[in-house]
Structure formats: C-alpha cells, structure tokens
C-alpha cells in the first residue's frame, strides 16, 4: 500500500499528492463536495484543513476521510489530453 506523504489543497477542490513510492499527482475531488460526509466541504476553509492520518489517508476533521489506495488510483489514472482538467 502506498501512503500519502504530502498533501497540498488547491483551488476548485483539487489536491496535490505525493506518495511513499515517489508518485505525485493532482486529484479532482469536486464531484464529492457537498455530498454525504463531504458536505463538511460546503465551507471551503474546511477542505483546506486536510491532513494526513496515521495510515496515510487524508482526513478532514473527524467526519471525512479518503483511503490512500483510492487516492493513488485517482492520481495515476492515464487520461487522454482532452480529458484533463
């Protein structure tokens, strides 16, 4: 399992990530904003308070988190040039 070692929140609900194997990527989380446990992101300042948990996951407060394996998959997906955000 690759763990998140660095996170930097970006504009429009995107995050820059670095993983334990050296992989880097930008993940667009905008489709999750305001839905379910991610309704805490309705206040953009909460989204920007992301931190890395003890298992390499991303955590927002005590209500929302994302698994490092899922994030790794999102950050390494190959896209056609016209699909890049």
N, C-alpha and C positions, 0 to 999 in steps of 0.2 A: 504494500500500500504506500502510495506517495502522499506525503503530508504537505500541507501548505506551510511554507516557511516565511512568506512575506505577503502582505495584502495592502493594497492602496486603493481606496474608493475613488472612483472617477465620476464624471458627470453622467446624468441620464441613467442612473442605476447600473453602471458598469463598474467592474473591479479588475484591477491588475493583480495577477497572482504569480508567485514563484513557488515551485515545489521542491521537495527534497532531492529529486533526481536532476535538478537544474532546469527543468522545463518551465517556461514562462508563457503567459497568455492573458488575454483580456476576455472576460466573461460578461455577457449582457444579461442582467437579471431583471430587466424592466418588465417582462411579461409576468413576473411573480409579484411585483409591487402592488400592495393593496389587497392581496388575496390571502385568505386563511391566516396562518400565523405571520405572514409577511405584511399584514395590514399595519404592523408597527412602523413600516416604512412610509406610511402616509405622511409622517413628519420626516422630511429628507435628512434632517440632522441626526435622526436615529440610524438611518442607513450608513451614514458616515462614521458611526461609532463602532463599526465592525472590528472584531478582534479574533485572534487565533486561539482556539481551545487546546486543551491538553492532548487531544488525539489528532491534531492538525486540521480540525474542522473550523468553519467560520461561525462565529456566534454574534448575535445581536441581543444584548440584554440577557434575560433568562427565558425568552419565549420563542426565539427563532434561531435555527442553526442549519448549516448545509454540510453534508458529508464530503470529505476530501476526494473520495473516489469519483463522485458525481461531478465535482468541480474540475477534476483532472480531465474527465471525459469531455466536458464542455469546452475546456481550454485547448484541447488537442484535436478537435474535430476539423478535418480539412474541408474548406468551403471553396466554391467557385468564386472567382473575383467579383461577379455581380451579386453575390450573396453576402459580402462583407458589410458590416455595419460601421 
